[in-house]
Each structure stands twice: as C-alpha cells, then as structure tokens.
Amino acid sequence: MSDESTEYELKSKFWMNLPPVLMDTYLDLVRSLADMDTRASYLITFGDALSMVLPKALEDYPEYDAISNRWPLPYGNPLRKISHDHYRAWLKLYERIMRKAGIVGGVNTGTEEEEESMDFSDDE
C-alpha cells in the first residue's frame, strides 16, 4: 500500500478512535459558551484533543502563537472564567485551524485576504 497513514495503522499496535472524543469536547466548548460558562478548562481540554488529530502540533500553527500572546489561557488555574470575547477568540482560532487541516468545512479554498482578516496579533 502506498498510503502512509494506512501503512502506519497496519504497523501500529494501538489505535485511538479520536473523532468522537473531539466531537464531545467541541460540543462541551460550544455549550459552555451558550451557557456563559467561560471557564478556561473547556478551551484547554478541546485544544489537547484537537492537537492529537492535527497533522502537526497545535502549538506549531502561527495563529496559535498570536492568540496565546494576546489572550493566554490560565493553565495554572483552568477553572478560572475568562471574558466572553477572549473565549470566542479561542473558539474561532480552533475553527480556523480545523478548516486548515480539513477537519471541518471541506477543502480549504480561502484566500490570503481571508486569512489576514483573522489576524490575532496585538496590532489594532
């Protein structure tokens, strides 16, 4: 077989079915926002699950660095509530990275202009 992922799966002694985990943690993330429960733990948990299904680590995406610098998550106190805007910015970041990775939204056909419109840098 020429498909690298298939070859890896055949050689692997362990396989994790991550899509249901990712879906459950994403639903927790969205529901908590709807309930105005903006504890950082939901974002941290989803980020950990998302990182496992991405082609590269979540921290390796440039957008992640930009938002981490602007609105860092309180890893030392994950039960702390963060602002609604802060929470939504992280949710939009996760959506953007999932689109780039082809997890949601089909094939990425975004233009550079669209990508720049989601700039998370501190320049305002």
C-alpha positions as CSV (number, residue, x, y, z in Angstrom):
1,M,0.0,0.0,0.0
2,S,1.3,3.5,-0.8
3,D,-0.9,5.4,1.7
4,E,1.4,6.3,4.6
5,S,-1.4,6.6,7.2
6,T,-2.7,3.1,6.2
7,E,0.8,1.6,6.5
8,Y,1.2,3.2,9.9
9,E,-2.2,1.9,11.1
10,L,-1.2,-1.6,9.9
11,K,2.1,-1.4,11.9
12,S,0.6,0.2,14.9
13,K,-0.3,-2.0,17.9
14,F,-2.7,0.6,19.2
15,W,-5.3,2.9,17.5
16,M,-7.4,5.5,19.2
17,N,-10.8,6.5,17.8
18,L,-10.4,10.2,18.4
19,P,-13.3,11.7,16.3
20,P,-15.9,11.0,19.0
21,V,-13.7,12.5,21.7
22,L,-13.1,15.6,19.6
23,M,-16.8,16.0,18.9
24,D,-17.7,15.6,22.6
25,T,-15.2,18.1,23.7
26,Y,-16.2,20.5,20.9
27,L,-19.8,20.3,22.0
28,D,-18.8,21.0,25.6
29,L,-16.9,24.0,24.4
30,V,-19.9,25.4,22.4
31,R,-22.5,24.6,25.1
32,S,-20.4,26.2,27.8
33,L,-20.2,29.4,25.8
34,A,-24.0,29.3,25.2
35,D,-24.5,28.9,29.0
36,M,-22.0,31.8,29.6
37,D,-19.7,29.3,31.4
38,T,-16.4,30.6,30.1
39,R,-14.0,28.6,32.2
40,A,-10.7,28.1,30.5
41,S,-10.8,24.3,31.2
42,Y,-13.1,23.8,28.2
43,L,-10.7,25.5,25.8
44,I,-7.7,23.7,27.3
45,T,-9.4,20.3,27.0
46,F,-10.5,20.8,23.5
47,G,-7.1,22.1,22.5
48,D,-5.5,19.0,23.8
49,A,-7.9,16.7,21.9
50,L,-7.6,18.8,18.7
51,S,-3.8,18.7,18.8
52,M,-3.9,14.9,18.6
53,V,-5.8,14.8,15.3
54,L,-3.9,17.6,13.5
55,P,-1.1,16.9,11.1
56,K,1.2,19.0,13.4
57,A,1.0,20.1,17.0
58,L,-1.5,22.8,17.7
59,E,1.3,25.0,19.1
60,D,3.1,24.8,15.7
61,Y,0.4,26.9,14.0
62,P,1.3,30.6,13.7
63,E,-2.2,31.6,14.7
64,Y,-1.8,29.8,17.9
65,D,1.2,31.8,18.9
66,A,-0.6,35.1,18.0
67,I,-3.7,34.4,20.2
68,S,-1.6,32.9,23.0
69,N,0.4,36.1,23.2
70,R,-2.7,38.3,23.1
71,W,-5.0,36.2,25.3
72,P,-3.0,33.5,27.2
73,L,-5.0,30.7,28.8
74,P,-4.7,30.3,32.6
75,Y,-3.2,26.8,32.5
76,G,-2.3,27.1,36.2
77,N,-5.9,27.9,37.1
78,P,-8.1,26.2,34.4
79,L,-11.3,26.7,36.4
80,R,-10.9,30.5,36.1
81,K,-13.5,32.2,33.9
82,I,-12.3,34.3,31.1
83,S,-14.0,37.1,29.2
84,H,-16.6,36.2,26.6
85,D,-14.6,37.9,23.9
86,H,-11.4,36.0,24.9
87,Y,-13.3,32.7,24.9
88,R,-14.8,33.4,21.4
89,A,-11.5,34.3,20.0
90,W,-10.1,30.9,21.1
91,L,-13.2,29.2,19.6
92,K,-12.7,31.0,16.3
93,L,-9.0,30.0,16.3
94,Y,-9.8,26.4,16.8
95,E,-12.4,26.6,13.9
96,R,-9.8,28.2,11.7
97,I,-7.2,25.6,12.4
98,M,-9.7,22.8,11.9
99,R,-10.6,24.3,8.5
100,K,-6.9,24.5,7.5
101,A,-6.5,20.8,8.5
102,G,-9.6,19.8,6.5
103,I,-11.4,18.6,9.7
104,V,-14.4,20.9,9.0
105,G,-15.6,22.9,6.1
106,G,-14.3,20.8,3.2
107,V,-11.3,21.8,1.1
108,N,-9.6,24.9,2.2
109,T,-10.0,27.4,-0.6
110,G,-9.5,30.5,1.5
111,T,-7.6,33.4,0.0
112,E,-4.7,35.2,1.7
113,E,-7.0,38.2,2.2
114,E,-9.5,36.0,4.2
115,E,-6.6,34.6,6.2
116,E,-5.4,38.1,7.1
117,S,-8.9,39.1,8.2
118,M,-8.5,36.6,11.1
119,D,-5.3,38.2,12.4
120,F,-5.0,37.7,16.2
121,S,-2.0,39.9,16.6
122,D,-2.0,42.8,19.1
123,D,-1.9,45.4,16.4
124,E,-5.2,47.3,16.4
